Amino acid sequence: GGREGYFHVLNAHNGELLFHKNLGGQIVMAPITYMVDGVQYVSIISGNSLFTFALKG
């Protein structure tokens, strides 16, 4: 992400863009990732909002 508000998900092996979304505010902190009941999540703050995405297995 960045100041333009877009959250980008890239393939770690080849850099391919897998997903992007405008979150409506600046992204100035790194995302966090965690697992609950076998599901991987990524959370990120944009502006005054917290967004959480579940990763497909």
CHARMM internal coordinates of N, CA and C (Angstrom, degrees):
IC EDIT
DIST 1 N 1 CA 1.4406
DIST 1 CA 1 C 1.5113
ANGL 1 N 1 CA 1 C 110.97
DIST 1 C 2 N 1.2955
ANGL 1 CA 1 C 2 N 115.55
DIHE 1 N 1 CA 1 C 2 N 177.38
DIST 2 N 2 CA 1.4459
ANGL 1 C 2 N 2 CA 120.04
DIHE 1 CA 1 C 2 N 2 CA -179.82
DIST 2 CA 2 C 1.5129
ANGL 2 N 2 CA 2 C 111.49
DIHE 1 C 2 N 2 CA 2 C -167.37
DIST 2 C 3 N 1.2975
ANGL 2 CA 2 C 3 N 114.95
DIHE 2 N 2 CA 2 C 3 N -166.99
DIST 3 N 3 CA 1.4650
ANGL 2 C 3 N 3 CA 120.66
DIHE 2 CA 2 C 3 N 3 CA -176.72
DIST 3 CA 3 C 1.5184
ANGL 3 N 3 CA 3 C 112.87
DIHE 2 C 3 N 3 CA 3 C -67.31
DIST 3 C 4 N 1.3408
ANGL 3 CA 3 C 4 N 116.67
DIHE 3 N 3 CA 3 C 4 N -21.03
DIST 4 N 4 CA 1.4623
ANGL 3 C 4 N 4 CA 119.62
DIHE 3 CA 3 C 4 N 4 CA 179.14
DIST 4 CA 4 C 1.5271
ANGL 4 N 4 CA 4 C 112.48
DIHE 3 C 4 N 4 CA 4 C -76.92
DIST 4 C 5 N 1.3557
ANGL 4 CA 4 C 5 N 117.69
DIHE 4 N 4 CA 4 C 5 N -9.62
DIST 5 N 5 CA 1.4534
ANGL 4 C 5 N 5 CA 122.13
DIHE 4 CA 4 C 5 N 5 CA 175.19
DIST 5 CA 5 C 1.5076
ANGL 5 N 5 CA 5 C 115.95
DIHE 4 C 5 N 5 CA 5 C 91.34
DIST 5 C 6 N 1.3227
ANGL 5 CA 5 C 6 N 117.94
DIHE 5 N 5 CA 5 C 6 N 4.19
DIST 6 N 6 CA 1.4643
ANGL 5 C 6 N 6 CA 120.08
DIHE 5 CA 5 C 6 N 6 CA 179.70
DIST 6 CA 6 C 1.5200
ANGL 6 N 6 CA 6 C 111.19
DIHE 5 C 6 N 6 CA 6 C -90.13
DIST 6 C 7 N 1.3113
ANGL 6 CA 6 C 7 N 115.36
DIHE 6 N 6 CA 6 C 7 N 133.68
DIST 7 N 7 CA 1.4631
ANGL 6 C 7 N 7 CA 123.37
DIHE 6 CA 6 C 7 N 7 CA 173.87
DIST 7 CA 7 C 1.5223
ANGL 7 N 7 CA 7 C 106.51
DIHE 6 C 7 N 7 CA 7 C -100.59
DIST 7 C 8 N 1.3280
ANGL 7 CA 7 C 8 N 117.23
DIHE 7 N 7 CA 7 C 8 N 124.07
DIST 8 N 8 CA 1.4607
ANGL 7 C 8 N 8 CA 122.85
DIHE 7 CA 7 C 8 N 8 CA -176.76
DIST 8 CA 8 C 1.5226
ANGL 8 N 8 CA 8 C 109.82
DIHE 7 C 8 N 8 CA 8 C -114.23
DIST 8 C 9 N 1.3276
ANGL 8 CA 8 C 9 N 116.36
DIHE 8 N 8 CA 8 C 9 N 138.40
DIST 9 N 9 CA 1.4625
ANGL 8 C 9 N 9 CA 122.40
DIHE 8 CA 8 C 9 N 9 CA 173.88
DIST 9 CA 9 C 1.5196
ANGL 9 N 9 CA 9 C 106.86
DIHE 8 C 9 N 9 CA 9 C -117.35
DIST 9 C 10 N 1.3352
ANGL 9 CA 9 C 10 N 115.95
DIHE 9 N 9 CA 9 C 10 N 123.53
DIST 10 N 10 CA 1.4598
ANGL 9 C 10 N 10 CA 121.74
DIHE 9 CA 9 C 10 N 10 CA -177.23
DIST 10 CA 10 C 1.5153
ANGL 10 N 10 CA 10 C 110.95
DIHE 9 C 10 N 10 CA 10 C -117.07
DIST 10 C 11 N 1.3203
ANGL 10 CA 10 C 11 N 115.88
DIHE 10 N 10 CA 10 C 11 N 148.62
DIST 11 N 11 CA 1.4539
ANGL 10 C 11 N 11 CA 122.06
DIHE 10 CA 10 C 11 N 11 CA 172.74
DIST 11 CA 11 C 1.5273
ANGL 11 N 11 CA 11 C 107.72
DIHE 10 C 11 N 11 CA 11 C -69.90
DIST 11 C 12 N 1.3172
ANGL 11 CA 11 C 12 N 117.93
DIHE 11 N 11 CA 11 C 12 N 123.90
DIST 12 N 12 CA 1.4675
ANGL 11 C 12 N 12 CA 122.15
DIHE 11 CA 11 C 12 N 12 CA -176.87
DIST 12 CA 12 C 1.5254
ANGL 12 N 12 CA 12 C 112.28
DIHE 11 C 12 N 12 CA 12 C -66.77
DIST 12 C 13 N 1.3139
ANGL 12 CA 12 C 13 N 117.96
DIHE 12 N 12 CA 12 C 13 N -22.35
DIST 13 N 13 CA 1.4651
ANGL 12 C 13 N 13 CA 121.03
DIHE 12 CA 12 C 13 N 13 CA -176.78
DIST 13 CA 13 C 1.5214
ANGL 13 N 13 CA 13 C 113.11
DIHE 12 C 13 N 13 CA 13 C -85.64
DIST 13 C 14 N 1.3424
ANGL 13 CA 13 C 14 N 117.94
DIHE 13 N 13 CA 13 C 14 N -36.78
DIST 14 N 14 CA 1.4635
ANGL 13 C 14 N 14 CA 118.85
DIHE 13 CA 13 C 14 N 14 CA -174.54
DIST 14 CA 14 C 1.5343
ANGL 14 N 14 CA 14 C 114.25
DIHE 13 C 14 N 14 CA 14 C -130.82
DIST 14 C 15 N 1.3237
ANGL 14 CA 14 C 15 N 118.08
DIHE 14 N 14 CA 14 C 15 N 0.45
DIST 15 N 15 CA 1.4616
ANGL 14 C 15 N 15 CA 121.53
DIHE 14 CA 14 C 15 N 15 CA 177.87
DIST 15 CA 15 C 1.5189
ANGL 15 N 15 CA 15 C 115.07
DIHE 14 C 15 N 15 CA 15 C 77.97
DIST 15 C 16 N 1.3336
ANGL 15 CA 15 C 16 N 117.48
DIHE 15 N 15 CA 15 C 16 N 4.88
DIST 16 N 16 CA 1.4597
ANGL 15 C 16 N 16 CA 121.59
DIHE 15 CA 15 C 16 N 16 CA -179.80
DIST 16 CA 16 C 1.5314
ANGL 16 N 16 CA 16 C 110.36
DIHE 15 C 16 N 16 CA 16 C -62.68
DIST 16 C 17 N 1.3341
ANGL 16 CA 16 C 17 N 116.41
DIHE 16 N 16 CA 16 C 17 N 135.68
DIST 17 N 17 CA 1.4589
ANGL 16 C 17 N 17 CA 121.53
DIHE 16 CA 16 C 17 N 17 CA 176.47
DIST 17 CA 17 C 1.5244
ANGL 17 N 17 CA 17 C 108.83
DIHE 16 C 17 N 17 CA 17 C -73.16
DIST 17 C 18 N 1.3291
ANGL 17 CA 17 C 18 N 116.82
DIHE 17 N 17 CA 17 C 18 N 119.39
DIST 18 N 18 CA 1.4593
ANGL 17 C 18 N 18 CA 122.08
DIHE 17 CA 17 C 18 N 18 CA -178.26
DIST 18 CA 18 C 1.5250
ANGL 18 N 18 CA 18 C 112.52
DIHE 17 C 18 N 18 CA 18 C -98.29
DIST 18 C 19 N 1.3338
ANGL 18 CA 18 C 19 N 116.90
DIHE 18 N 18 CA 18 C 19 N -29.75
DIST 19 N 19 CA 1.4619
ANGL 18 C 19 N 19 CA 121.40
DIHE 18 CA 18 C 19 N 19 CA -174.33
DIST 19 CA 19 C 1.5140
ANGL 19 N 19 CA 19 C 108.18
DIHE 18 C 19 N 19 CA 19 C -163.51
DIST 19 C 20 N 1.3261
ANGL 19 CA 19 C 20 N 116.90
DIHE 19 N 19 CA 19 C 20 N 143.57
DIST 20 N 20 CA 1.4632
ANGL 19 C 20 N 20 CA 120.53
DIHE 19 CA 19 C 20 N 20 CA 169.92
DIST 20 CA 20 C 1.5200
ANGL 20 N 20 CA 20 C 108.69
DIHE 19 C 20 N 20 CA 20 C -149.08
DIST 20 C 21 N 1.3187
ANGL 20 CA 20 C 21 N 114.80
DIHE 20 N 20 CA 20 C 21 N 149.03
DIST 21 N 21 CA 1.4673
ANGL 20 C 21 N 21 CA 120.13
DIHE 20 CA 20 C 21 N 21 CA -178.24
DIST 21 CA 21 C 1.5187
ANGL 21 N 21 CA 21 C 108.65
DIHE 20 C 21 N 21 CA 21 C -151.96
DIST 21 C 22 N 1.3253
ANGL 21 CA 21 C 22 N 116.00
DIHE 21 N 21 CA 21 C 22 N 135.98
DIST 22 N 22 CA 1.4552
ANGL 21 C 22 N 22 CA 120.62
DIHE 21 CA 21 C 22 N 22 CA 174.07
DIST 22 CA 22 C 1.5214
ANGL 22 N 22 CA 22 C 107.55
DIHE 21 C 22 N 22 CA 22 C -81.00
DIST 22 C 23 N 1.3191
ANGL 22 CA 22 C 23 N 116.62
DIHE 22 N 22 CA 22 C 23 N 120.18
DIST 23 N 23 CA 1.4597
ANGL 22 C 23 N 23 CA 121.76
DIHE 22 CA 22 C 23 N 23 CA -177.11
DIST 23 CA 23 C 1.5201
ANGL 23 N 23 CA 23 C 112.87
DIHE 22 C 23 N 23 CA 23 C -93.63
DIST 23 C 24 N 1.3169
ANGL 23 CA 23 C 24 N 117.61
DIHE 23 N 23 CA 23 C 24 N -1.02
DIST 24 N 24 CA 1.4545
ANGL 23 C 24 N 24 CA 120.99
DIHE 23 CA 23 C 24 N 24 CA 172.00
DIST 24 CA 24 C 1.5121
ANGL 24 N 24 CA 24 C 116.49
DIHE 23 C 24 N 24 CA 24 C 85.48
DIST 24 C 25 N 1.3095
ANGL 24 CA 24 C 25 N 117.95
DIHE 24 N 24 CA 24 C 25 N 4.50
DIST 25 N 25 CA 1.4604
ANGL 24 C 25 N 25 CA 121.37
DIHE 24 CA 24 C 25 N 25 CA 178.44
DIST 25 CA 25 C 1.5133
ANGL 25 N 25 CA 25 C 109.90
DIHE 24 C 25 N 25 CA 25 C -159.80
DIST 25 C 26 N 1.3129
ANGL 25 CA 25 C 26 N 116.70
DIHE 25 N 25 CA 25 C 26 N 165.11
DIST 26 N 26 CA 1.4597
ANGL 25 C 26 N 26 CA 120.75
DIHE 25 CA 25 C 26 N 26 CA -179.94
DIST 26 CA 26 C 1.5203
ANGL 26 N 26 CA 26 C 111.36
DIHE 25 C 26 N 26 CA 26 C -61.19
DIST 26 C 27 N 1.3224
ANGL 26 CA 26 C 27 N 114.77
DIHE 26 N 26 CA 26 C 27 N 143.56
DIST 27 N 27 CA 1.4633
ANGL 26 C 27 N 27 CA 121.65
DIHE 26 CA 26 C 27 N 27 CA 173.69
DIST 27 CA 27 C 1.5228
ANGL 27 N 27 CA 27 C 106.02
DIHE 26 C 27 N 27 CA 27 C -109.30
DIST 27 C 28 N 1.3187
ANGL 27 CA 27 C 28 N 116.32
DIHE 27 N 27 CA 27 C 28 N 110.25
DIST 28 N 28 CA 1.4613
ANGL 27 C 28 N 28 CA 119.87
DIHE 27 CA 27 C 28 N 28 CA -174.29
DIST 28 CA 28 C 1.5305
ANGL 28 N 28 CA 28 C 112.88
DIHE 27 C 28 N 28 CA 28 C -118.62
DIST 28 C 29 N 1.3299
ANGL 28 CA 28 C 29 N 116.97
DIHE 28 N 28 CA 28 C 29 N -0.05
DIST 29 N 29 CA 1.4636
ANGL 28 C 29 N 29 CA 120.85
DIHE 28 CA 28 C 29 N 29 CA 178.27
DIST 29 CA 29 C 1.5192
ANGL 29 N 29 CA 29 C 109.13
DIHE 28 C 29 N 29 CA 29 C -125.73
DIST 29 C 30 N 1.3174
ANGL 29 CA 29 C 30 N 115.55
DIHE 29 N 29 CA 29 C 30 N 156.19
DIST 30 N 30 CA 1.4621
ANGL 29 C 30 N 30 CA 120.73
DIHE 29 CA 29 C 30 N 30 CA 177.61
DIST 30 CA 30 C 1.5246
ANGL 30 N 30 CA 30 C 110.28
DIHE 29 C 30 N 30 CA 30 C -71.59
DIST 30 C 31 N 1.3271
ANGL 30 CA 30 C 31 N 117.17
DIHE 30 N 30 CA 30 C 31 N 147.92
DIST 31 N 31 CA 1.4661
ANGL 30 C 31 N 31 CA 119.51
DIHE 30 CA 30 C 31 N 31 CA 176.17
DIST 31 CA 31 C 1.5209
ANGL 31 N 31 CA 31 C 110.87
DIHE 30 C 31 N 31 CA 31 C -70.28
DIST 31 C 32 N 1.3274
ANGL 31 CA 31 C 32 N 115.87
DIHE 31 N 31 CA 31 C 32 N 162.10
DIST 32 N 32 CA 1.4614
ANGL 31 C 32 N 32 CA 120.77
DIHE 31 CA 31 C 32 N 32 CA 171.38
DIST 32 CA 32 C 1.5174
ANGL 32 N 32 CA 32 C 107.58
DIHE 31 C 32 N 32 CA 32 C -115.13
DIST 32 C 33 N 1.3077
ANGL 32 CA 32 C 33 N 116.48
DIHE 32 N 32 CA 32 C 33 N 153.16
DIST 33 N 33 CA 1.4544
ANGL 32 C 33 N 33 CA 121.39
DIHE 32 CA 32 C 33 N 33 CA 178.17
DIST 33 CA 33 C 1.5176
ANGL 33 N 33 CA 33 C 108.72
DIHE 32 C 33 N 33 CA 33 C -131.33
DIST 33 C 34 N 1.3182
ANGL 33 CA 33 C 34 N 115.16
DIHE 33 N 33 CA 33 C 34 N 144.29
DIST 34 N 34 CA 1.4636
ANGL 33 C 34 N 34 CA 120.34
DIHE 33 CA 33 C 34 N 34 CA -178.27
DIST 34 CA 34 C 1.5221
ANGL 34 N 34 CA 34 C 108.92
DIHE 33 C 34 N 34 CA 34 C -157.29
DIST 34 C 35 N 1.3271
ANGL 34 CA 34 C 35 N 116.36
DIHE 34 N 34 CA 34 C 35 N 164.26
DIST 35 N 35 CA 1.4538
ANGL 34 C 35 N 35 CA 121.71
DIHE 34 CA 34 C 35 N 35 CA -178.90
DIST 35 CA 35 C 1.5271
ANGL 35 N 35 CA 35 C 109.63
DIHE 34 C 35 N 35 CA 35 C -123.02
DIST 35 C 36 N 1.3401
ANGL 35 CA 35 C 36 N 116.02
DIHE 35 N 35 CA 35 C 36 N 135.19
DIST 36 N 36 CA 1.4586
ANGL 35 C 36 N 36 CA 122.94
DIHE 35 CA 35 C 36 N 36 CA 176.27
DIST 36 CA 36 C 1.5247
ANGL 36 N 36 CA 36 C 107.53
DIHE 35 C 36 N 36 CA 36 C -132.14
DIST 36 C 37 N 1.3164
ANGL 36 CA 36 C 37 N 116.61
DIHE 36 N 36 CA 36 C 37 N 124.00
DIST 37 N 37 CA 1.4671
ANGL 36 C 37 N 37 CA 122.03
DIHE 36 CA 36 C 37 N 37 CA 178.75
DIST 37 CA 37 C 1.5241
ANGL 37 N 37 CA 37 C 112.34
DIHE 36 C 37 N 37 CA 37 C 50.68
DIST 37 C 38 N 1.3247
ANGL 37 CA 37 C 38 N 116.69
DIHE 37 N 37 CA 37 C 38 N 40.11
DIST 38 N 38 CA 1.4555
ANGL 37 C 38 N 38 CA 121.75
DIHE 37 CA 37 C 38 N 38 CA 176.48
DIST 38 CA 38 C 1.5190
ANGL 38 N 38 CA 38 C 115.56
DIHE 37 C 38 N 38 CA 38 C 80.96
DIST 38 C 39 N 1.3251
ANGL 38 CA 38 C 39 N 118.20
DIHE 38 N 38 CA 38 C 39 N 3.49
DIST 39 N 39 CA 1.4652
ANGL 38 C 39 N 39 CA 122.15
DIHE 38 CA 38 C 39 N 39 CA 178.24
DIST 39 CA 39 C 1.5244
ANGL 39 N 39 CA 39 C 108.87
DIHE 38 C 39 N 39 CA 39 C -107.58
DIST 39 C 40 N 1.3381
ANGL 39 CA 39 C 40 N 116.90
DIHE 39 N 39 CA 39 C 40 N 128.54
DIST 40 N 40 CA 1.4611
ANGL 39 C 40 N 40 CA 122.70
DIHE 39 CA 39 C 40 N 40 CA 179.76
DIST 40 CA 40 C 1.5260
ANGL 40 N 40 CA 40 C 109.24
DIHE 39 C 40 N 40 CA 40 C -87.36
DIST 40 C 41 N 1.3351
ANGL 40 CA 40 C 41 N 116.81
DIHE 40 N 40 CA 40 C 41 N 133.03
DIST 41 N 41 CA 1.4592
ANGL 40 C 41 N 41 CA 122.96
DIHE 40 CA 40 C 41 N 41 CA 179.78
DIST 41 CA 41 C 1.5252
ANGL 41 N 41 CA 41 C 109.80
DIHE 40 C 41 N 41 CA 41 C -123.07
DIST 41 C 42 N 1.3413
ANGL 41 CA 41 C 42 N 115.17
DIHE 41 N 41 CA 41 C 42 N 151.69
DIST 42 N 42 CA 1.4594
ANGL 41 C 42 N 42 CA 122.50
DIHE 41 CA 41 C 42 N 42 CA 172.38
DIST 42 CA 42 C 1.5224
ANGL 42 N 42 CA 42 C 106.72
DIHE 41 C 42 N 42 CA 42 C -126.93
DIST 42 C 43 N 1.3312
ANGL 42 CA 42 C 43 N 116.66
DIHE 42 N 42 CA 42 C 43 N 127.95
DIST 43 N 43 CA 1.4669
ANGL 42 C 43 N 43 CA 121.71
DIHE 42 CA 42 C 43 N 43 CA 178.17
DIST 43 CA 43 C 1.5180
ANGL 43 N 43 CA 43 C 109.14
DIHE 42 C 43 N 43 CA 43 C -119.93
DIST 43 C 44 N 1.3297
ANGL 43 CA 43 C 44 N 115.11
DIHE 43 N 43 CA 43 C 44 N 142.67
DIST 44 N 44 CA 1.4610
ANGL 43 C 44 N 44 CA 120.43
DIHE 43 CA 43 C 44 N 44 CA -178.88
DIST 44 CA 44 C 1.5255
ANGL 44 N 44 CA 44 C 108.98
DIHE 43 C 44 N 44 CA 44 C -147.55
DIST 44 C 45 N 1.3207
ANGL 44 CA 44 C 45 N 116.02
DIHE 44 N 44 CA 44 C 45 N 145.80
DIST 45 N 45 CA 1.4622
ANGL 44 C 45 N 45 CA 121.92
DIHE 44 CA 44 C 45 N 45 CA 177.86
DIST 45 CA 45 C 1.5202
ANGL 45 N 45 CA 45 C 108.36
DIHE 44 C 45 N 45 CA 45 C -98.42
DIST 45 C 46 N 1.3308
ANGL 45 CA 45 C 46 N 115.64
DIHE 45 N 45 CA 45 C 46 N 132.82
DIST 46 N 46 CA 1.4611
ANGL 45 C 46 N 46 CA 122.29
DIHE 45 CA 45 C 46 N 46 CA 175.94
DIST 46 CA 46 C 1.5216
ANGL 46 N 46 CA 46 C 107.05
DIHE 45 C 46 N 46 CA 46 C -133.44
DIST 46 C 47 N 1.3244
ANGL 46 CA 46 C 47 N 116.30
DIHE 46 N 46 CA 46 C 47 N 119.00
DIST 47 N 47 CA 1.4611
ANGL 46 C 47 N 47 CA 119.20
DIHE 46 CA 46 C 47 N 47 CA -175.11
DIST 47 CA 47 C 1.5160
ANGL 47 N 47 CA 47 C 109.12
DIHE 46 C 47 N 47 CA 47 C 61.43
DIST 47 C 48 N 1.3245
ANGL 47 CA 47 C 48 N 117.29
DIHE 47 N 47 CA 47 C 48 N -123.19
DIST 48 N 48 CA 1.4663
ANGL 47 C 48 N 48 CA 122.36
DIHE 47 CA 47 C 48 N 48 CA 178.39
DIST 48 CA 48 C 1.5188
ANGL 48 N 48 CA 48 C 112.54
DIHE 47 C 48 N 48 CA 48 C -105.02
DIST 48 C 49 N 1.3296
ANGL 48 CA 48 C 49 N 117.61
DIHE 48 N 48 CA 48 C 49 N 17.49
DIST 49 N 49 CA 1.4686
ANGL 48 C 49 N 49 CA 121.70
DIHE 48 CA 48 C 49 N 49 CA -175.14
DIST 49 CA 49 C 1.5224
ANGL 49 N 49 CA 49 C 111.71
DIHE 48 C 49 N 49 CA 49 C -119.15
DIST 49 C 50 N 1.3304
ANGL 49 CA 49 C 50 N 115.13
DIHE 49 N 49 CA 49 C 50 N 148.75
DIST 50 N 50 CA 1.4613
ANGL 49 C 50 N 50 CA 122.44
DIHE 49 CA 49 C 50 N 50 CA 174.82
DIST 50 CA 50 C 1.5234
ANGL 50 N 50 CA 50 C 107.77
DIHE 49 C 50 N 50 CA 50 C -108.23
DIST 50 C 51 N 1.3361
ANGL 50 CA 50 C 51 N 116.49
DIHE 50 N 50 CA 50 C 51 N 126.96
DIST 51 N 51 CA 1.4608
ANGL 50 C 51 N 51 CA 122.72
DIHE 50 CA 50 C 51 N 51 CA 178.30
DIST 51 CA 51 C 1.5178
ANGL 51 N 51 CA 51 C 108.62
DIHE 50 C 51 N 51 CA 51 C -114.66
DIST 51 C 52 N 1.3259
ANGL 51 CA 51 C 52 N 116.65
DIHE 51 N 51 CA 51 C 52 N 137.83
DIST 52 N 52 CA 1.4621
ANGL 51 C 52 N 52 CA 121.96
DIHE 51 CA 51 C 52 N 52 CA 178.01
DIST 52 CA 52 C 1.5211
ANGL 52 N 52 CA 52 C 108.46
DIHE 51 C 52 N 52 CA 52 C -129.39
DIST 52 C 53 N 1.3342
ANGL 52 CA 52 C 53 N 114.92
DIHE 52 N 52 CA 52 C 53 N 131.63
DIST 53 N 53 CA 1.4561
ANGL 52 C 53 N 53 CA 122.18
DIHE 52 CA 52 C 53 N 53 CA 179.82
DIST 53 CA 53 C 1.5161
ANGL 53 N 53 CA 53 C 108.72
DIHE 52 C 53 N 53 CA 53 C -121.43
DIST 53 C 54 N 1.3298
ANGL 53 CA 53 C 54 N 117.09
DIHE 53 N 53 CA 53 C 54 N 137.99
DIST 54 N 54 CA 1.4642
ANGL 53 C 54 N 54 CA 122.35
DIHE 53 CA 53 C 54 N 54 CA 173.42
DIST 54 CA 54 C 1.5236
ANGL 54 N 54 CA 54 C 107.67
DIHE 53 C 54 N 54 CA 54 C -93.07
DIST 54 C 55 N 1.3267
ANGL 54 CA 54 C 55 N 116.31
DIHE 54 N 54 CA 54 C 55 N 138.64
DIST 55 N 55 CA 1.4594
ANGL 54 C 55 N 55 CA 120.87
DIHE 54 CA 54 C 55 N 55 CA 179.56
DIST 55 CA 55 C 1.5129
ANGL 55 N 55 CA 55 C 110.42
DIHE 54 C 55 N 55 CA 55 C -89.99
DIST 55 C 56 N 1.3153
ANGL 55 CA 55 C 56 N 115.67
DIHE 55 N 55 CA 55 C 56 N 140.54
DIST 56 N 56 CA 1.4611
ANGL 55 C 56 N 56 CA 120.61
DIHE 55 CA 55 C 56 N 56 CA 175.69
DIST 56 CA 56 C 1.5148
ANGL 56 N 56 CA 56 C 108.68
DIHE 55 C 56 N 56 CA 56 C -74.12
DIST 56 C 57 N 1.3378
ANGL 56 CA 56 C 57 N 115.83
DIHE 56 N 56 CA 56 C 57 N 139.46
DIST 57 N 57 CA 1.4601
ANGL 56 C 57 N 57 CA 121.07
DIHE 56 CA 56 C 57 N 57 CA -178.87
DIST 57 CA 57 C 1.4656
ANGL 57 N 57 CA 57 C 110.93
DIHE 56 C 57 N 57 CA 57 C -81.93
END
COOR INIT
IC SEED 1 N 1 CA 1 C
IC BUILD
